[in-house]
Amino acid sequence: MSDPLIFLIAGEPSGDALGARLMAACKRLTGGRVRFAGIGGEKMVAEGLESLFPMGELTLFGVFELLPHLPNLLRRIDQTVAEILRLRPDAVVGIDSPGFTVRVSKRVKAQAPDIPLIHYVAPTVWAWKPKRAAKYAAIYDHLLAILPFEPPYFEKEGLPCTFVGHSVVEGGAGHGDAQRFREAHGLAPDARVVAVLPGSRKGEVSRLLPDFRATLERLLPSHPGLVAVVPTVATVRDRVATEVAGWPMPTILVEGDGPKYDAFAAAEAALAASGTVALELALARLPTVIAYRLNPVTVALYRRLIRVKYVNLVNLMLDRMLVPELLQEDCRPDRLASELGRLLDDPAARAAQIDGVVEVARWLGQGGTPPSERAAQVVLAVAAGQPDKARLDKTRPDKTKAQEPAWETRP
């Protein structure tokens, strides 16, 4: 029997990281007897994937951000479906990026229903669009959930769903080396490092970096040793480098997980776009202010649908505002500087954030079987035509308020 062929589809850096860890785990579990095809970024390519086309073409978000790229997106959907039908893989794994992966999977389901379809990262039906659970059940053969309270939402629709844990706990975010970072960049002992993370999408960077610069400018007079470190990724590296070149304080641009985690260890606080990086910052025990802004029309559409109080998963799981969130009209340099300055100057505020994330790390799967290995077990079982073996143990964390998200009543 030939080695199983897994077709993977990732559409943004966070999915690329998930895909790379999944690939590595599949290779470990099979002794290397597994093949891959599909679409991914630099991390998946490093694990041996030959990407069908550059993943950066799929790194889009928001209705109005997407429209100019729609013709190319439709062409890439056609290309991806055709490649799956040609290769006839043992399983297709779509990794998040539902705007692309769901469309591809739906067409594959219609044309080749015998090809097993798996989606990695359950849609947040508990936050908005709950009818997506039934939609996914009609398309997919298995769903991989990263949060412990998610499987019941899908299982009641007849879709097998396995909680595998959040892959962010495998990233080493809490193991950076502050001294190595300071020595590598020649930082003075009294330098006060702030991590600045404007996101991994071009639209995020364009919207947030000017406000982030203005925020640091407000803090600079009262924090004369301030140094900004800006971790970035390949998809936006050049744009970020251009934006930060003229910043009025020493600014260090870093790329790659190792330097990023070292920067987290060296930093006193962080200013970050909402997203997966917020969890990395929590695992690194780095006090953070979360900021985000979308096109106002896009937000007006989303606000009618969103059913939760917070955007940061740490706050959602704790059901309280531990990590400050300044979104849309609140995402202003004066507000951001006030919250960030408090974290820099108030030891009690810093300690409160650091202490609050410990339980969240456990809920995300820290300390157990690595999430990527659990995900690989499911994928390989489904690919082998043994879906019963894909049902991992149903162990959940102890019953806490993190088991169900906190609902916000909406008209």
Residue, then its C-alpha position, 0 to 999 in steps of 0.5 A: m500500500s502506498d504512503p497516504l497522500i494528505f492535501l493541506i490548504a492554509g491561507e494565512p500565517s497562523g494556518d501555515a504554523l498549524g499546517a507545519r506542526l501537523m505535517a511534522a506530527c504526521k511524519r513522526l507518527t508514520g516514520g516518514r511514510v506520508r506524502f503532502a500536497g496543497i497550499g501553504g506558507e514558508k513553514m509548511v514549505a520547510e516541512g516539505l510541501e510544494s505549494l500549488f501557488p503562493m499562500g500570500e494570495l489568500t491572506l485577505f480579510g473583510v468584505f471590502e478588502l476582498l472585493p478587488h481580489l475576487p477574480n483571482l480568488l475564484r481562479r485559485i478556487d478552480q485551480t485547487v479543486a482541479e488539483i484535488l480531483r487530479l491527485r485523489p488524495d486520501a484526505v483533504v485538510g482545510i486549515d481555517s481560512p473558511g472563505f477559501t477552504v469551505r468553498v473548495s471543500k464544498r465543490v470537492k464534496a459535490q464532485a468526489p464525495d468519496i474523498p474524506l474532508i477534514h476542517y482544522v479549527a472549528p468555526t466560532v459558532w458560539a460567537w456568531k453565525p450558529k447555523r454554520a454548524a449545520k453547514y459544516a456538517a453537510i460538507y465535512d467528514h470530521l472537524l478538529a476543534i482547538l477549544p474544549f467547549e466546541p465539539p458539542y455544537f457540531e456533534k449535535e448536527g451529526l458532524p464528528c468533532t474532536f477537541v485536539g487542543h490549541s497548537v499555540v501551546e507548542g510554539g515555545a512562546g514562553h521559552g524565549d531568552a531575554q538576555r540573548f535578545r538584548e545582547a544580539h541587539g546591543l540594548a542598554p541595561d535600562a532599555r525598556v522594550v515594548a513588543v509591537l505586533p500589527g498583524s499578519r495581513k496587509g490591511e491590518v498593518s496599514r490600519l494599525l501601524p500609524d496608530f501604534r507609532a503615535t501611541l509610542e510617541r505619546l509614551l516616549p517623553s515619560h519613558p526615554g529608554l523606550v525601544a520598540v521591537v516589531p515581530t513580522v512575517a514574510t507576507v507583510r515584512d517589506r510594508v512593515a519595514t517601510e512603515v517603521a523606518g522613520w519611527p522616533m525611537p530605536t526600532i528593531l524588526v525581527e522575523g521568525d519564531g525564535p527571535k520573536y519569542d526572545a523579544f517577548a522575554a525581553a519586553e515589559a509589555a506588548l501592543a498587539a492586533s487581535g489574533t492568535v498572537a494574543l495567545e502567544l503573548a499570554l503564554a509568554r506571560l507578557p502583559t498586553v494591550i489588544a487593538y483592532r480596527l476594520n473597515p467601518v462598513t464591515v464592522a457594521l455588518y459583523r456587529r449585528l452577528i457577533r454574540v460575545k463580549y470580547v474578541n480576545l480568547v483569554n478574556l472570553m475564557l475567563d469571562r472578564m476583561l483581563v487583557p485590555e481591548l481597544l477596538q474600532e472607535d476606541c482604537r486611538p493613540d490616546r487610549l492605547a497610550s494610557e493602557l500601555g503606560r499603565l502596564l509599563d508603570d504599574p506592577a500590580a496591573r502587570a502581575a494581574q495579567i500574568d497571574g490570570v493566564v495560567e488557567v487559560a494555558r491549561w484549558l488550551g491543552q498545555g501540559g498534555t499530548p501535543p495538539s498537533e499529535r492529536a490532530a495528526q492521529v485523527v487525520l491519519a485515521v480518517a485518511a486510512g478509512q478508519p474513522d472510528k480510530a479518529r475518536l480520541d478520548k473525550t476528556r475535557p478540562d474540569k467544568t469551569k466557566a471556560q466551558e461555555p463562552a459568555w454570551e452578550t445579548r443582542p436584539 
